[in-house]
Amino acid sequence: MYGWIWRHLPGNTLVRAVISLVLVLVVVYVLFQYVFPWAEPLLPFNDVTVDNGGTG
């Protein structure tokens, strides 16, 4: 998959590297701004099964 993307990017190696970096940054931005906030309520991270009622 990465080879296919690399072959279809325009320009020489330096231009392709810069475009690849920009694409990675865009993907990370979209994940943190839209995908993760949307998925966070669906994940069970706040379902705690240990209570604090025991004696020590």
C-alpha contacts under 8 A as a table, 3 or more apart, distances in Angstrom:
res1	aa1	res2	aa2	distance
1	M	4	W	5.12
1	M	5	I	6.36
2	Y	5	I	5.08
2	Y	6	W	6.04
3	G	6	W	4.98
3	G	7	R	6.07
4	W	7	R	5.24
4	W	8	H	6.33
5	I	8	H	5.26
5	I	9	L	6.38
6	W	9	L	5.45
6	W	16	R	7.09
6	W	20	S	7.99
9	L	16	R	5.99
9	L	19	I	7.70
10	P	15	V	7.46
10	P	16	R	6.55
11	G	14	L	7.76
11	G	15	V	5.40
11	G	16	R	6.04
12	N	15	V	5.42
12	N	16	R	6.11
13	T	16	R	5.06
13	T	17	A	6.07
14	L	17	A	5.10
14	L	18	V	6.31
15	V	18	V	5.17
15	V	19	I	6.14
16	R	19	I	5.07
16	R	20	S	5.97
17	A	20	S	5.01
17	A	21	L	6.17
18	V	21	L	5.09
18	V	22	V	6.25
19	I	22	V	5.07
19	I	23	L	6.13
20	S	23	L	5.04
20	S	24	V	6.20
21	L	24	V	5.14
21	L	25	L	6.21
22	V	25	L	5.07
22	V	26	V	6.14
23	L	26	V	5.09
23	L	27	V	6.23
24	V	27	V	5.13
24	V	28	V	6.23
25	L	28	V	5.12
25	L	29	Y	6.08
26	V	29	Y	5.04
26	V	30	V	6.14
27	V	30	V	5.19
27	V	31	L	6.16
28	V	31	L	5.10
28	V	32	F	6.20
29	Y	32	F	5.29
29	Y	33	Q	5.92
30	V	33	Q	5.24
30	V	34	Y	5.59
30	V	35	V	6.70
31	L	34	Y	5.67
31	L	35	V	4.73
31	L	36	F	5.81
32	F	35	V	6.32
32	F	36	F	5.48
32	F	37	P	7.14
33	Q	36	F	6.88
33	Q	37	P	6.73
34	Y	37	P	5.74
34	Y	38	W	6.18
35	V	38	W	5.21
35	V	39	A	6.14
36	F	39	A	5.08
36	F	40	E	5.83
37	P	40	E	5.26
37	P	41	P	7.67
38	W	41	P	6.97
38	W	42	L	7.95
39	A	42	L	5.32
39	A	43	L	6.67
40	E	43	L	5.42
41	P	44	P	7.77
43	L	46	N	8.00
44	P	47	D	5.43
45	F	48	V	7.58
48	V	51	D	7.65
51	D	54	G	7.57
